[in-house]
Amino acid sequence: RKQQEYDILGSQTLHDLRDAFYFSSDYEYDGQTRVESACMFIDGIFYSDLRSERSVDYAPELIKHLKDTNNSEITVREERSRSMGIRLFDIERI
């Protein structure tokens, strides 16, 4: 069942897409408490949201875990994450 749907232009960034996501947990306690760290995994590449000084790059630990578990269904194409500042039409297609 679809709960959210987004229209986004190729000229917009992954930051724009991430900012559009709504999570009820971001607003459960004392107003807006949106987590500042995030990453997306697209076609074997992690994209990290490091806009805030308090952001944590989760990608290195996730990449290590995926490599250590030798999951043949998931391919990690790069050892480091990229910025979510990339425009959608600049993401490589595989």
Backbone as CSV, one residue per row, in Angstrom:
resi,resn,N_x,N_y,N_z,CA_x,CA_y,CA_z,C_x,C_y,C_z
1,ARG,0.837,-1.168,0.000,0.000,0.000,0.000,0.889,1.240,0.000
2,LYS,0.670,2.111,-0.914,1.440,3.335,-1.036,0.977,4.352,-0.004
3,GLN,1.954,4.915,0.741,1.620,5.918,1.734,2.056,7.321,1.324
4,GLN,3.076,7.405,0.488,3.553,8.699,0.026,3.961,8.566,-1.436
5,GLU,3.851,9.664,-2.159,4.260,9.686,-3.559,4.910,11.039,-3.825
6,TYR,5.974,11.041,-4.629,6.728,12.265,-4.874,6.929,12.479,-6.369
7,ASP,6.777,13.703,-6.792,7.155,14.117,-8.143,8.393,14.984,-7.977
8,ILE,9.428,14.664,-8.716,10.678,15.404,-8.586,11.304,15.533,-9.967
9,LEU,11.908,16.663,-10.218,12.547,16.935,-11.506,13.966,16.381,-11.526
10,GLY,14.453,16.063,-12.692,15.826,15.598,-12.830,16.843,16.629,-12.405
11,SER,16.470,17.886,-12.434,17.384,18.956,-12.036,17.456,19.133,-10.518
12,GLN,16.574,18.457,-9.779,16.603,18.545,-8.324,17.591,17.525,-7.765
13,THR,17.989,17.742,-6.517,19.006,16.895,-5.904,18.391,15.832,-4.998
14,LEU,19.234,14.893,-4.589,18.789,13.923,-3.598,18.480,14.609,-2.271
15,HIS,19.143,15.734,-1.979,18.780,16.518,-0.788,17.317,16.938,-0.878
16,ASP,16.895,17.408,-2.051,15.503,17.830,-2.235,14.547,16.663,-1.988
17,LEU,14.898,15.502,-2.507,14.053,14.322,-2.311,14.011,13.926,-0.846
18,ARG,15.147,13.886,-0.211,15.212,13.520,1.208,14.391,14.491,2.055
19,ASP,14.470,15.787,1.756,13.718,16.789,2.511,12.212,16.633,2.328
20,ALA,11.796,16.024,1.237,10.368,15.821,0.986,9.804,14.648,1.784
21,PHE,10.657,13.722,2.191,10.183,12.561,2.941,9.594,12.998,4.269
22,TYR,8.484,12.388,4.620,7.828,12.669,5.891,7.859,11.409,6.740
23,PHE,8.387,11.543,7.936,8.387,10.444,8.889,7.691,10.926,10.150
24,SER,6.648,10.244,10.563,5.910,10.686,11.749,6.805,10.730,12.978
25,SER,7.820,9.883,13.032,8.721,9.871,14.190,9.513,11.166,14.318
26,ASP,9.619,11.933,13.233,10.313,13.219,13.295,9.550,14.238,14.130
27,TYR,8.280,13.979,14.412,7.429,14.956,15.086,6.725,14.382,16.318
28,GLU,7.172,13.255,16.836,6.448,12.568,17.899,6.552,13.207,19.274
29,TYR,7.643,13.803,19.608,7.847,14.215,21.002,7.726,15.722,21.178
30,ASP,8.793,16.433,21.126,8.782,17.869,21.413,8.909,18.691,20.139
31,GLY,7.983,18.527,19.246,8.048,19.264,17.989,8.985,18.586,17.011
32,GLN,9.460,19.360,16.075,10.287,18.793,15.010,11.655,18.395,15.558
33,THR,11.996,17.148,15.366,13.291,16.625,15.801,13.937,15.823,14.676
34,ARG,13.785,16.277,13.470,14.264,15.537,12.302,15.728,15.145,12.448
35,VAL,16.003,13.898,12.206,17.368,13.399,12.258,18.166,14.045,11.123
36,GLU,19.343,14.526,11.457,20.135,15.258,10.469,20.997,14.354,9.603
37,SER,21.173,13.113,10.002,21.986,12.187,9.232,21.082,11.261,8.416
38,ALA,21.503,10.991,7.213,20.732,10.081,6.356,21.618,9.606,5.220
39,CYS,21.243,8.472,4.653,21.913,8.036,3.427,20.915,7.238,2.591
40,MET,21.191,7.215,1.306,20.396,6.442,0.353,21.344,5.510,-0.381
41,PHE,20.852,4.353,-0.748,21.631,3.365,-1.492,20.958,3.182,-2.840
42,ILE,21.612,3.643,-3.888,21.033,3.613,-5.230,22.022,2.950,-6.175
43,ASP,21.613,1.862,-6.784,22.433,1.146,-7.759,23.861,0.908,-7.284
44,GLY,23.996,0.463,-6.037,25.301,0.072,-5.523,26.148,1.200,-4.970
45,ILE,25.594,2.398,-4.872,26.340,3.559,-4.385,25.553,4.211,-3.246
46,PHE,26.246,4.505,-2.153,25.637,5.233,-1.050,25.769,6.725,-1.301
47,TYR,24.721,7.461,-0.993,24.697,8.927,-1.062,24.350,9.410,0.339
48,SER,25.221,10.242,0.930,25.045,10.672,2.317,24.645,12.135,2.412
49,ASP,23.790,12.409,3.387,23.363,13.778,3.680,24.248,14.300,4.802
50,LEU,25.227,15.113,4.459,26.179,15.642,5.438,26.094,17.161,5.518
51,ARG,24.901,17.711,5.311,24.742,19.163,5.324,24.961,19.771,6.701
52,SER,24.648,19.058,7.731,24.786,19.582,9.085,26.156,19.220,9.652
53,GLU,26.678,20.085,10.502,27.938,19.785,11.179,27.800,18.573,12.095
54,ARG,26.583,18.288,12.530,26.336,17.152,13.428,26.009,15.863,12.679
55,SER,26.004,15.893,11.367,25.680,14.707,10.581,26.735,13.621,10.777
56,VAL,26.272,12.394,10.692,27.143,11.230,10.767,27.019,10.489,9.442
57,ASP,28.138,10.116,8.869,28.117,9.355,7.621,28.004,7.873,7.970
58,TYR,26.813,7.312,7.767,26.568,5.905,8.069,27.164,4.966,7.022
59,ALA,27.467,5.480,5.858,27.863,4.642,4.731,29.084,3.761,4.996
60,PRO,30.171,4.259,5.593,31.330,3.372,5.790,30.997,2.094,6.564
61,GLU,30.203,2.227,7.619,29.822,1.045,8.396,28.894,0.124,7.603
62,LEU,27.987,0.709,6.845,27.076,-0.102,6.031,27.835,-0.820,4.921
63,ILE,28.772,-0.136,4.300,29.583,-0.756,3.240,30.381,-1.918,3.824
64,LYS,31.006,-1.695,4.967,31.775,-2.763,5.612,30.873,-3.954,5.921
65,HIS,29.699,-3.690,6.483,28.772,-4.777,6.807,28.368,-5.567,5.559
66,LEU,28.035,-4.864,4.497,27.624,-5.550,3.264,28.752,-6.399,2.696
67,LYS,29.968,-5.906,2.765,31.111,-6.679,2.272,31.402,-7.873,3.175
68,ASP,31.288,-7.682,4.488,31.560,-8.768,5.440,30.543,-9.893,5.349
69,THR,29.301,-9.568,5.012,28.261,-10.593,4.941,28.244,-11.310,3.595
70,ASN,28.987,-10.808,2.620,29.076,-11.446,1.294,27.709,-11.749,0.694
71,ASN,26.807,-10.792,0.779,25.474,-10.953,0.213,25.558,-10.803,-1.303
72,SER,25.304,-11.878,-2.022,25.441,-11.864,-3.483,24.328,-11.074,-4.172
73,GLU,23.261,-10.755,-3.437,22.157,-10.004,-4.031,22.396,-8.498,-4.016
74,ILE,23.362,-8.043,-3.218,23.640,-6.612,-3.089,25.077,-6.352,-3.520
75,THR,25.242,-5.494,-4.502,26.569,-5.138,-4.991,26.890,-3.712,-4.576
76,VAL,28.015,-3.551,-3.898,28.511,-2.225,-3.545,29.516,-1.832,-4.624
77,ARG,29.207,-0.761,-5.355,30.051,-0.353,-6.471,31.139,0.642,-6.096
78,GLU,31.002,1.314,-4.947,32.005,2.289,-4.523,32.282,2.133,-3.035
79,GLU,33.540,2.335,-2.663,33.981,2.178,-1.281,33.630,3.371,-0.402
80,ARG,33.309,4.515,-0.991,32.973,5.724,-0.249,31.623,6.250,-0.715
81,SER,30.964,6.980,0.173,29.679,7.558,-0.216,29.884,8.827,-1.034
82,ARG,28.865,9.180,-1.760,28.831,10.438,-2.507,27.867,11.384,-1.798
83,SER,27.887,12.632,-2.199,27.013,13.640,-1.611,25.597,13.528,-2.170
84,MET,24.622,13.797,-1.324,23.239,13.888,-1.782,22.996,15.180,-2.544
85,GLY,24.014,15.988,-2.707,23.894,17.207,-3.489,23.849,16.950,-4.990
86,ILE,23.987,15.709,-5.390,23.973,15.352,-6.813,22.555,15.512,-7.374
87,ARG,22.484,16.046,-8.599,21.179,16.160,-9.264,20.762,14.787,-9.775
88,LEU,19.475,14.549,-9.826,18.984,13.232,-10.222,19.448,12.833,-11.613
89,PHE,19.486,13.793,-12.548,19.899,13.386,-13.888,21.403,13.200,-14.022
90,ASP,22.163,13.450,-12.952,23.611,13.187,-12.955,23.960,11.848,-12.336
91,ILE,22.964,11.147,-11.801,23.217,9.826,-11.239,23.417,8.845,-12.389
92,GLU,24.508,8.066,-12.282,24.806,7.091,-13.331,23.727,6.020,-13.390
93,ARG,23.470,5.558,-14.585,22.537,4.453,-14.769,23.340,3.196,-15.029
94,ILE,22.892,2.104,-14.423,23.582,0.833,-14.699,22.650,-0.106,-15.410
